[in-house]
Amino acid sequence: MVYDGTNSDTRNRQQSGCQAANGRSVCNSAPFSQAFHDPQNNVPGDQSINCDEWPMAITKQSDFAPPAVRNSLRCIDQGENSSGGSQLRAFIQGDTPTRGQPKTCPGAMQDGDYWQITFDYAGADPSKIKYCTSTCAPDGFQFHMTAKTSAPLDSPYNPNTMNRYTQEGTGGKDLLQCSTKVRRQGDQGFTVYVYDNAGNEKGYRALSSFSNGGTVTVPGLPSTLTFTRIGPFATSGAGMSFKYNSVFPVNWFGDTKGSSPYGPGSPIGSGNWCTVTNTAPGAQDVLCYFPCPAA
């Protein structure tokens, strides 16, 4: 690793894809905050989740130039990221590392100085680093940028104007953002729609009756969307859930506000994923966005 002492951290974070042009972290932006949220961390979309890049932002790197992969990215806990950054800064400023080999050059590093890195897993929690200690196969939470723009990341996500990303091990398919809408009339009449990233309706299912605990599938997207009713409406803790590709579960509850493991229900522009619109007495449209890979 070659130390970059020219205060280029912000440039490197944007060139890696960790930050968009407006400084917003990809790990706090849907659909990526949903798709790449490691369950061992906090709630997806929570500002305490940081984007971490490898190689590190403090090292000299060329500009992003696809199709080469410039950096591997991961959404990690803010505390762990800050701790690692503090140790690295102390090392660069001249402190002796607490583990590993001592520095061969005393004092603070200068621009262009370099160091070598080895990995020591001793004492680490094996359940948190299984992607390092077993087969090194992708675990679904590492990703990289495939296209860079000068536009901010925002929701709904537009891959034509914003940075694009792909999950490691998926053959380079970019991650997109699909949506689903449930239109309910009273407590029993439901129509479930699915939409692709461009907002095109791809399929629907109409139900005159949908009992508690019932499940319905809706085709139309590359993977089937599965809905489960989990209780009566207008009752605390009740509502409906859906899963896409058995990976991205989302729940919403009650009659006036959606919620999910990814944050409260409205507004979408604040980084949340569901909105509820009362269209008539006892009638609602519930719209939720979720990650989906390109077809």
C-alpha positions in Angstrom: 0.0 0.0 0.0 1.3 3.5 -1.0 0.3 6.3 1.4 -1.5 9.2 -0.3 -0.6 12.3 1.8 -2.4 14.8 -0.5 -5.7 14.8 1.5 -7.5 12.9 -1.3 -9.7 10.8 0.9 -12.9 12.4 -0.4 -11.8 11.9 -4.0 -10.9 8.3 -3.4 -14.3 7.6 -1.7 -16.1 9.0 -4.6 -13.9 7.1 -7.1 -14.5 3.9 -5.2 -18.3 4.4 -5.2 -18.6 4.5 -1.4 -19.8 8.1 -1.8 -21.9 9.6 -4.5 -21.1 13.1 -5.9 -23.3 14.7 -3.2 -21.4 12.9 -0.5 -24.2 10.5 0.3 -23.0 7.0 1.3 -24.1 4.1 -0.9 -24.8 2.2 2.3 -27.5 4.7 3.3 -29.1 4.7 -0.1 -31.8 2.4 -1.4 -31.7 -0.2 -2.9 -28.1 -0.8 -1.9 -28.7 -0.2 1.8 -31.3 -3.0 1.7 -29.4 -5.5 -0.5 -26.0 -5.2 1.1 -27.0 -5.0 4.7 -25.2 -7.6 6.8 -27.6 -8.9 9.4 -24.9 -8.7 12.1 -25.0 -4.9 11.7 -27.8 -2.5 12.7 -31.0 -1.7 10.9 -30.4 -1.1 7.1 -30.5 2.6 6.2 -29.5 3.6 9.7 -26.8 6.3 9.5 -24.6 4.3 11.8 -23.8 2.0 8.9 -20.7 3.0 6.9 -19.3 2.1 3.5 -15.8 0.6 3.7 -13.6 0.2 0.7 -10.6 -1.9 -0.2 -8.0 -0.7 -1.1 -8.4 2.0 1.6 -9.2 5.6 0.8 -5.9 6.8 2.3 -3.8 5.0 -0.4 -2.8 6.1 -3.8 -5.1 4.8 -6.5 -5.9 5.6 -10.1 -9.4 7.0 -11.1 -12.3 4.6 -11.6 -12.0 3.1 -15.1 -14.5 0.3 -16.0 -14.6 -2.5 -16.6 -11.8 -2.9 -14.1 -12.9 -3.3 -10.5 -11.3 -0.4 -8.6 -12.5 -1.2 -5.1 -14.4 -3.9 -3.2 -17.1 -2.3 -1.0 -18.9 -3.5 2.1 -21.4 -1.9 4.5 -20.1 -2.2 8.0 -20.8 -0.9 11.5 -19.8 2.7 12.1 -18.0 1.8 15.3 -15.9 -0.9 13.7 -15.1 1.4 10.8 -14.1 4.3 13.1 -11.9 2.0 15.2 -10.1 0.6 12.2 -9.6 4.1 10.8 -8.2 5.4 14.1 -5.7 2.6 14.3 -4.6 3.2 10.7 -4.2 7.0 11.3 -2.1 6.3 14.4 0.1 3.9 12.4 0.6 6.5 9.7 1.4 9.3 12.2 4.2 7.2 13.6 2.9 4.9 16.3 4.0 1.3 16.5 1.2 -1.1 15.6 -0.2 -3.1 18.4 -0.1 -6.3 16.3 2.1 -7.5 13.5 5.6 -6.4 12.6 7.0 -3.0 13.8 7.6 -0.2 11.4 10.9 -0.2 9.7 10.9 3.6 9.2 10.3 5.6 12.4 8.1 8.7 12.5 5.2 9.8 10.5 4.7 8.6 7.0 5.3 11.0 4.1 3.4 11.1 0.8 4.6 8.1 -1.3 5.8 6.0 1.6 4.5 2.4 1.5 3.8 -0.5 3.8 2.9 -4.2 3.4 -0.3 -5.8 4.8 -0.8 -9.3 6.1 -4.0 -10.6 7.7 -4.1 -12.0 11.3 -7.4 -13.6 12.3 -6.3 -14.7 15.8 -8.8 -13.7 18.4 -11.5 -12.7 15.9 -15.0 -13.9 16.2 -15.2 -16.7 13.5 -18.9 -16.1 13.0 -18.2 -12.6 11.7 -15.3 -13.4 9.4 -16.5 -16.7 7.8 -15.9 -15.2 4.3 -12.2 -14.8 5.3 -11.5 -18.1 7.0 -13.3 -20.7 4.9 -13.5 -20.8 1.1 -13.4 -17.1 0.5 -16.6 -17.5 -1.5 -18.8 -14.4 -1.8 -21.3 -14.1 1.1 -23.6 -11.7 -0.7 -22.5 -8.5 1.1 -19.5 -7.4 -0.9 -20.1 -5.3 -4.0 -18.4 -2.8 -6.4 -19.3 0.1 -8.6 -19.7 -0.6 -12.3 -20.6 2.9 -13.6 -19.9 6.4 -12.1 -21.9 9.6 -12.7 -22.0 13.1 -11.2 -25.6 12.7 -10.0 -26.5 12.2 -6.3 -27.9 8.9 -5.1 -31.6 9.3 -4.4 -34.8 7.3 -4.2 -36.5 6.1 -6.3 -33.2 4.9 -7.8 -32.5 5.7 -11.4 -29.7 3.6 -12.9 -29.6 5.7 -16.0 -28.4 8.8 -14.1 -26.8 7.5 -10.9 -23.9 5.3 -10.0 -24.4 1.6 -10.7 -23.3 -1.3 -8.6 -23.2 -5.1 -8.7 -22.9 -7.8 -6.0 -19.7 -9.8 -6.1 -20.2 -13.3 -7.6 -23.3 -12.5 -9.6 -21.6 -12.3 -13.0 -21.7 -8.5 -13.2 -25.5 -8.0 -13.2 -26.2 -4.5 -11.9 -28.5 -4.2 -8.9 -31.8 -2.3 -9.7 -34.8 -1.2 -7.7 -38.2 -2.8 -8.4 -41.5 -2.0 -6.6 -44.8 -3.5 -5.6 -48.2 -2.0 -4.9 -51.0 -3.5 -2.9 -54.4 -1.9 -3.5 -56.9 -3.0 -0.8 -60.6 -2.4 -0.7 -61.7 -2.9 2.9 -60.3 -5.9 4.8 -60.6 -8.6 2.1 -60.3 -7.3 -1.4 -56.7 -7.0 -2.6 -54.9 -6.5 -5.9 -51.1 -6.9 -5.9 -49.0 -5.4 -8.7 -45.3 -5.7 -9.4 -43.2 -3.2 -11.4 -39.7 -3.3 -12.9 -37.0 -0.6 -12.4 -38.6 1.6 -15.1 -42.0 1.5 -13.4 -43.5 -0.8 -16.0 -46.2 -3.1 -14.6 -45.0 -6.7 -15.1 -47.8 -8.7 -13.4 -50.6 -8.6 -10.9 -52.9 -10.9 -8.8 -56.4 -10.0 -7.8 -57.9 -11.6 -4.6 -61.5 -11.3 -3.4 -60.5 -13.1 -0.2 -57.1 -13.1 1.6 -57.3 -14.8 5.0 -54.9 -14.3 7.9 -51.8 -16.4 7.3 -52.6 -16.8 3.6 -49.8 -16.6 1.0 -50.0 -15.5 -2.6 -47.3 -15.4 -5.3 -47.1 -12.7 -8.0 -45.2 -13.5 -11.2 -43.7 -11.0 -13.7 -40.2 -10.2 -12.4 -37.1 -12.4 -12.8 -38.0 -14.0 -9.4 -41.4 -14.5 -8.0 -42.8 -12.1 -5.3 -44.4 -13.9 -2.4 -46.9 -12.1 -0.1 -48.1 -13.3 3.3 -51.0 -11.8 5.3 -50.0 -11.7 9.0 -53.1 -10.4 10.7 -56.2 -8.2 10.4 -55.9 -4.6 9.4 -56.6 -1.8 11.9 -54.9 -4.0 14.6 -51.6 -3.2 16.2 -48.8 -5.5 15.0 -50.8 -6.8 12.1 -50.5 -6.3 8.4 -48.8 -8.0 5.4 -45.3 -9.0 4.4 -43.6 -9.9 1.2 -40.4 -11.5 0.0 -38.6 -11.3 -3.3 -36.2 -14.1 -4.2 -36.4 -15.2 -0.5 -33.8 -12.6 0.3 -35.4 -9.2 0.9 -38.3 -9.4 3.4 -40.4 -6.3 4.0 -43.3 -5.8 6.3 -45.9 -3.1 6.7 -48.4 -2.7 9.4 -51.7 -0.8 10.2 -53.8 1.4 8.1 -52.0 4.7 7.8 -48.3 4.0 8.1 -46.0 1.4 6.5 -43.0 0.0 8.3 -40.3 -2.5 7.7 -37.0 -3.9 9.0 -35.4 -1.1 6.9 -37.1 1.9 8.6 -40.4 3.7 8.9 -42.8 3.9 6.0 -42.7 7.4 4.7 -41.4 9.3 2.9 -39.5 7.3 0.3 -37.1 10.3 -0.3 -35.8 10.0 3.2 -34.3 6.6 2.5 -37.3 4.5 3.6 -39.0 2.0 1.4 -42.8 2.0 1.8 -45.5 4.6 1.6 -49.3 4.3 2.3 -51.9 6.4 0.6 -55.5 6.4 1.7 -57.5 6.5 -1.5 -61.0 6.2 0.0 -62.6 5.2 3.4 -61.2 1.7 4.0 -59.2 1.7 0.8 -55.4 2.1 0.4 -52.5 1.9 -1.9 -49.3 0.6 -0.3 -46.2 1.1 -2.4 -42.9 -0.5 -1.5 -39.5 -0.4 -3.2 -37.0 -3.3 -3.0 -33.7 -4.5 -4.6 -33.8 -6.6 -7.7 -31.0 -7.7 -10.1 -31.0 -6.7 -13.7 -32.7 -9.4 -15.9 
